[in-house]
Amino acid sequence: MSRLLGLALAILFLLQLAVPASMIVGREMTLRHGKHFRFRTAPVDPYDPFRGRFVALNLAASRVAHPEGMKLTIRQKVYALLAIDEEGFAYFRDLVAQPPPTGDYLAARVSWWNQETVDLKLPFDRYYAEEDLAPEIERAYRAHSRRDNQEAYITVRVRNGNGVLEELYIEDLPVGEYLRRQAGKGEVSD
Amino acid sequence: MSKKDGITWLYGELPELVRSRVLDEATAERLRTHYGPAQQRRRSPGLVICGALGALLVGLGIILLLAHNWTDLSRPQRTLLSFAPLLLGQAVAGWCWLKHRSSIAWCEGAATFLFLAVGASIALVGQTYHIAGDLPRFVLVWMLLGLPLVYLLRSSLPALLYWIGVTCWCVLGAIDRLPAVFFCMLAALPLPFWWHLVRNAQRRLAAAWLAWVLSLCLVVGLGFSCYGFFGNFWTPLYLSLAAIYVLLFGQLSVASAVSRPFRLLGSWGTVALLLLLTLKDVWRGQAFHPLLEPGMEAWPQYLLLTVLLLAVIGLLARALAAGRWLDALFGLAPPLVILQLLAGPQRLATGISLILANLYLLLLGGLVLRDGLQSGKLPRINAGLGILSALIAVRFFDSQLPFTVRGVMFILIGLAFLGVNLLVKRREVCA
């Protein structure tokens, strides 16, 4: 009995390790071997008690035209076909119910729809930042997400329908680097 | 050496003294009779509470430290760090299982720490890879990975955390349109452990705390399990749950600390629901949400309601057979309300439903009061008065009734109260 309980405890320990490990392996593979895309964003700054502060990402590309005749249900898994616009940013050119045999695509879930458009819940909807930096990142983004000044975007790696957020960029700089430069400029002007 | 320790020492020496013929068996037996049974060392609940709370605080502290999100650490470093709390928790739990399996304080502390470490690890991976927010799924995976610790380390605090966690999953999942109706099955998983504690009267404090948390979590979870169809189901569902609480824990022979939360929530829940059913607007609302309207789509909710109702009827039959009339009155409410709802306002006028609900509460309050007066139990007398006062207060502010009707009704009830008082007084004088 005691041996059996010990074995059960060992199996539980392995399962507990396997869950974070499997999350890491899949995302590392995508980050290393996935194709690179850029998405325009519009963040705000909520608070997640378990995972600290993050900047919520609202991607312009998450609203897609409703394909004719496609029946949808809430939380349904769909596949969004990726394309690049003339400015080099990614957008979804179509939605399909089954993963396509060729081309780049992203698996997503339907969050809302009407006759014209479908809103998707994408696998990257937040950028986690250090507790003190998140409000600064949000301020920086807001300054760069006006209609006349859209210089914020995220880079994403996509592989086999899985997407992993790589970095948030402002004025073509990773957000950390951008904030460091801004702080440097502030000190010089002081 | 204290007297207790001295007796324990003496009893330990007796077999050797008999063997070496310093004493004979009869003398040894007389010594045992004279001093009585050796008192066993009492387990200190303080130690167990401190161990469990300490582990809880350290675990929560680690979650907060990791939530700070250290930008200076590279991705591989953070990935390695994700496993640190988990491996530490597993090492402590493994060591505790090997060396201190019989110590409740160690097992509670180690299991609680590991339970929280599982959540911290998964959350840190999510933070490192900016994984999209899916809080219900995160909570469910965390709870299921932590649950076996309840049985393997026989620890109660993880069971308590698990019940709170699955209730959170149910609330979040219902809003996110997940199948939250499975909450009942998830909530049932730690029940055998808790029931073992209750049945064998072990760790009474833990069993009582678990009883409070379970009774409250079931109330919250049941409502959110039927989130989409709540308008149709809330009255019969909650009345059935309250009736089961009252009837089941009135019939089980368990410690009063364990049955108290269920009996309290069940009885006052029934009274509160019946008070709501004395309001005209509530019955009107029920008419807009007929019980049969959701159709086949709501089969899990209908199944849940059927199971609860059958349980109520079974327990009600047992209560009637045992002559527990007061408990039976609590159990009668759900079937009667369901019949009223099925009849609808076409067959049973809303006015009649309102009068029936008022009479039911009046009867319930009166019987509880009478039972309290007969048994001389002050809490029961207060409960009876409380039910009647609540009914009176609701009627006093009920704008549906004209002032004149309310005035006459109040004078009549007041006279009845005075009459009962006089009767009781006269009976006391005669006695």
Interface residues (C-beta under 8 A of the other chain):
Chain A: L5 G6 A8 L9 L12 F13 L15 Q16 L17 V19 P20 M23 I24 R27 L31 D48 P49 F50 R51 G52 R53 F54 I74 R75 K121 L122 P123 F124 D125 R126 Y127 Y128 A129 E130 E131 L133 V164 L165 G176
Chain B: I63 L66 A67 H68 N69 W70 T71 T79 S82 F83 L86 L87 Q90 A93 G94 W97 L114 V118 G119 S121 I122 A123 L124 V125 G126 Q127 T128 Y129 H130 I131 A132 G133 L135 F138 V141 L145 P148 L149 L152 D176 R177 L178
